[in-house]
Amino acid sequence: MDVFTGEHLVRAFGPATAVRDVTCVVPADARIAVTGVSGSGKSTLLHLIAGIDEPTSGSTAWPRLDGHPGLHPGRIGIVLQRPALVPALDVGENVALPLLLANHPAGTARHVAAEALDLLGLADLTARLPHELSGGQAQRVAVARAIASGPDLIVADEPTAAVDSAGAAHLVDVLLAAVDRIGAALVLATHDTAVAERLASRWHMTDGALRTVPEPAC
């Protein structure tokens, strides 16, 4: 069952249109790279797929979730360009936070967070605060936070933009291994060709319009 379907999606911000008549499907086993220059609409499309924004027109559906992601906390994991960790919380608390917000018992949230950190090789960082982490470590913690709830879909918006090429390659290794392990679909926006080539499918955005590579529009 598909994780997401969108038909004739349009997202306008005043006179500017970020997404133009996009129709697309994210299968349950998707590994999709979304490419395009800055301002092409990549982030806006990912926000629509993740359910954190609503289209101006068109329809969205999440068949595997049986409803909007807002009704099912934790079913979609989000990784942003910047890790956005809470400065006052240590690594373990940051990873457990979404589980606590979804009303999981504190003990369960801590246990699941520890498992996610261990999966990403970060168990030794559990007690550190965000300011004690390198950029690459912080982004891997953000990945751990995204996968902790065992989501059906991970949406990653330029997750390698703030790290060097070696760090980007390692982060993609970690992310692909994680989604394989938990059985999640992955949609990742990137301007990095080397990153895009690691994923099985590629979508390209130009002026808000979406096309698959090398097939016609999705």
C-alpha positions as CSV (number, residue, x, y, z in Angstrom):
1,M,0.0,0.0,0.0
2,D,1.3,3.4,-1.0
3,V,2.4,5.8,1.8
4,F,1.4,9.0,0.0
5,T,-0.5,10.0,-3.0
6,G,-1.0,13.6,-4.3
7,E,-3.1,14.7,-7.2
8,H,-2.8,18.0,-9.0
9,L,-1.1,19.6,-6.0
10,V,-0.7,23.4,-6.1
11,R,0.9,25.4,-3.2
12,A,0.8,29.2,-3.6
13,F,2.2,31.8,-1.3
14,G,0.4,35.0,-2.3
15,P,1.4,35.7,-6.0
16,A,4.2,33.1,-5.9
17,T,3.5,29.4,-6.7
18,A,6.0,27.0,-5.2
19,V,4.3,23.8,-6.4
20,R,2.5,23.6,-9.7
21,D,0.0,20.8,-10.6
22,V,2.1,18.0,-9.2
23,T,0.7,14.4,-9.2
24,C,2.9,11.8,-7.5
25,V,2.9,8.6,-5.5
26,V,5.3,7.4,-2.8
27,P,5.3,3.6,-2.6
28,A,5.9,1.8,0.7
29,D,9.4,0.8,-0.4
30,A,10.3,4.1,-2.0
31,R,13.9,5.5,-2.1
32,I,13.3,8.8,-3.8
33,A,15.7,11.7,-4.3
34,V,14.1,15.1,-5.1
35,T,16.5,17.4,-7.0
36,G,16.4,20.9,-8.3
37,V,17.9,24.3,-7.7
38,S,17.1,26.4,-4.6
39,G,13.6,27.9,-5.0
40,S,12.4,25.1,-7.3
41,G,9.8,23.9,-4.8
42,K,11.6,20.9,-3.3
43,S,11.0,21.8,0.3
44,T,7.4,22.8,-0.2
45,L,6.6,19.5,-1.9
46,L,8.3,17.6,1.0
47,H,6.2,19.6,3.5
48,L,3.0,18.6,1.6
49,I,4.1,14.9,1.6
50,A,4.9,15.0,5.3
51,G,1.5,16.7,6.1
52,I,3.1,19.7,7.7
53,D,1.6,22.0,5.1
54,E,-1.6,21.9,3.1
55,P,-2.0,22.4,-0.6
56,T,-3.8,25.5,-2.0
57,S,-5.6,23.1,-4.3
58,G,-5.4,19.4,-5.2
59,S,-5.7,16.4,-3.0
60,T,-3.4,14.5,-0.6
61,A,-3.8,11.1,1.0
62,W,-1.8,8.7,3.1
63,P,-3.3,5.3,2.4
64,R,-1.0,3.4,4.7
65,L,-1.7,5.7,7.6
66,D,-5.5,5.6,7.3
67,G,-5.7,9.3,7.5
68,H,-3.7,12.5,7.9
69,P,-0.3,12.2,9.6
70,G,-1.5,14.7,12.2
71,L,-3.9,12.0,13.5
72,H,-1.1,9.4,13.7
73,P,1.9,11.0,15.5
74,G,5.2,9.3,14.7
75,R,4.1,7.6,11.5
76,I,6.2,10.1,9.4
77,G,9.7,11.0,10.5
78,I,11.2,14.4,9.4
79,V,14.9,15.3,9.1
80,L,15.6,18.9,8.3
81,Q,18.6,20.7,6.9
82,R,19.6,21.7,10.4
83,P,19.2,19.2,13.2
84,A,17.0,21.5,15.3
85,L,17.8,19.8,18.6
86,V,16.5,21.3,21.8
87,P,19.6,22.9,23.4
88,A,18.6,22.2,27.0
89,L,18.0,18.5,26.5
90,D,20.7,15.9,26.1
91,V,20.9,13.5,23.1
92,G,18.8,10.8,24.7
93,E,16.1,13.3,25.7
94,N,16.0,14.9,22.3
95,V,15.4,11.5,20.6
96,A,12.8,10.5,23.1
97,L,10.9,13.9,22.9
98,P,8.7,13.1,19.9
99,L,7.6,9.8,21.6
100,L,6.8,11.7,24.8
101,L,4.7,14.2,22.8
102,A,2.9,11.2,21.3
103,N,1.9,10.1,24.9
104,H,4.3,7.2,25.1
105,P,5.2,6.3,28.7
106,A,8.5,7.9,29.8
107,G,10.2,4.6,30.3
108,T,9.2,3.3,26.9
109,A,10.3,6.5,25.2
110,R,13.7,6.3,26.8
111,H,14.1,2.7,25.9
112,V,13.1,3.2,22.2
113,A,15.4,6.3,22.0
114,A,18.3,4.2,23.3
115,E,17.6,1.6,20.7
116,A,17.5,4.2,17.9
117,L,20.8,5.7,19.0
118,D,22.4,2.3,19.3
119,L,21.2,1.5,15.7
120,L,23.0,4.6,14.4
121,G,26.2,4.0,16.5
122,L,25.5,6.9,18.8
123,A,24.9,5.2,22.1
124,D,28.0,6.8,23.6
125,L,26.6,10.3,23.0
126,T,23.4,9.8,24.9
127,A,24.3,12.1,27.8
128,R,25.8,14.9,25.7
129,L,24.2,18.2,25.1
130,P,23.7,19.4,21.5
131,H,26.5,22.1,21.8
132,E,28.9,19.2,22.5
133,L,28.3,17.5,19.2
134,S,29.9,18.0,15.8
135,G,27.6,18.9,12.9
136,G,27.7,15.4,11.5
137,Q,26.9,13.9,15.0
138,A,24.0,16.3,15.5
139,Q,22.5,15.4,12.1
140,R,22.8,11.7,12.9
141,V,21.0,12.3,16.2
142,A,18.2,14.0,14.1
143,V,18.0,10.8,12.0
144,A,17.7,8.8,15.2
145,R,14.9,11.0,16.4
146,A,13.1,10.6,13.1
147,I,13.3,6.8,13.1
148,A,12.7,6.2,16.8
149,S,8.9,5.8,16.4
150,G,9.3,3.3,13.6
151,P,7.7,5.5,11.0
152,D,6.2,4.4,7.6
153,L,7.9,7.3,5.9
154,I,10.9,9.5,6.4
155,V,11.0,12.9,4.7
156,A,14.5,14.4,4.7
157,D,15.0,18.0,3.5
158,E,18.6,18.6,2.4
159,P,19.9,16.6,5.4
160,T,23.5,16.7,4.1
161,A,23.7,20.4,3.3
162,A,25.6,21.3,6.4
163,V,28.3,18.6,6.3
164,D,31.3,18.0,4.0
165,S,31.3,15.3,1.2
166,A,32.7,12.6,3.4
167,G,30.1,13.4,6.1
168,A,27.4,13.5,3.5
169,A,28.3,10.0,2.3
170,H,28.3,8.7,5.8
171,L,25.0,10.3,6.7
172,V,23.4,8.7,3.6
173,D,24.9,5.4,4.6
174,V,23.3,5.7,8.0
175,L,20.0,6.9,6.7
176,L,19.6,4.2,4.1
177,A,20.6,1.5,6.6
178,A,18.0,2.9,9.1
179,V,15.1,2.9,6.6
180,D,16.0,-0.6,5.5
181,R,16.1,-1.8,9.1
182,I,12.7,-0.3,10.0
183,G,11.0,-0.8,6.6
184,A,10.2,2.8,6.0
185,A,9.9,4.7,2.7
186,L,12.3,7.6,2.1
187,V,11.9,10.8,0.2
188,L,15.0,13.0,0.3
189,A,15.5,16.5,-1.2
190,T,19.1,17.3,-2.2
191,H,21.1,19.5,-4.5
192,D,24.0,17.1,-4.3
193,T,24.2,14.8,-7.3
194,A,26.4,12.3,-5.4
195,V,23.6,11.9,-2.8
196,A,20.8,11.7,-5.4
197,E,22.6,8.9,-7.2
198,R,22.5,6.8,-4.1
199,L,18.7,6.5,-4.2
200,A,16.8,4.2,-6.6
201,S,14.4,6.8,-7.9
202,R,14.8,10.5,-8.8
203,W,12.3,13.3,-9.1
204,H,13.4,16.7,-10.5
205,M,11.7,20.0,-9.8
206,T,11.8,23.0,-12.0
207,D,9.8,26.1,-11.2
208,G,7.4,24.1,-9.1
209,A,6.8,21.4,-11.7
210,L,7.9,17.8,-11.0
211,R,9.3,15.2,-13.4
212,T,10.8,11.9,-12.8
213,V,14.3,11.1,-14.1
214,P,14.4,10.0,-16.8
215,E,10.7,9.2,-17.3
216,P,8.0,11.7,-18.0
217,A,6.1,13.5,-15.2
218,C,5.0,11.3,-12.3
